[in-house]
Amino acid sequence: MLHLKYIRNFFTVICFLLSASQMAAQVKGTPENIMSSFIYNFTAYLTWPVEETKAPFKIIVLGSNEFFQPLNYIAGVKMVKGRKIEVKLITKESEIEPCHILVVSEDFQKSLLTLNDNELLHETVIITNCLGCLTKGASINFVSVNEKIHFEINKKALDIKSIKASSQLLKLAVKVI
């Protein structure tokens, strides 16, 4: 029985990686495009506390639009758990509204503590791509290891927001705190 569990976990990891690489190939291999395909794939391994099955799955990009274009492309061709994806670009914290995922550019990394305290984001996965952002409150942070894109997870930040990360996703992270 334990052997079957390992095999199932192995195939789950392989499927995640293949799905991410196939998506990255479709949107070209820039770092932002690869990270955007990872962001899409995270949705299969995260569970939000309240999920309205008919409402769109909302992703907001705060700051630079480097993630907006590839995420918007993905939104046009993919769905999250049978729901349309809605991607919005904002340039001010005052424009924040409730969403499932908030992608924070480096320009706003100093705002991570206040973003986590924002009541509109109490069930939001905050994703960053900056050194040290995981310990500043990001839920998921991208890092470069040997010139390859990896991610780290702040499980405590997810737990506070009642967002569950699957064990398979946690195993793929290079760091979990």
Secondary structure, 3 states (H helix, E strand, C coil): CHHHHHHHHHHHHHHHHHHHHHHHHHCCCCHHHHHHHHHHHHCCCEECCCCCCCCCEEEEEECCCCCHHHHHHHHHHCCECCECEEEEEECCHHHCCCCCEEEECHHHHHHHHHHHHCHHHCCCEEEECCCCCCCCCCCEEEEEECCEEEEEECHHHHHHCCCEECHHHHHHCCEEC
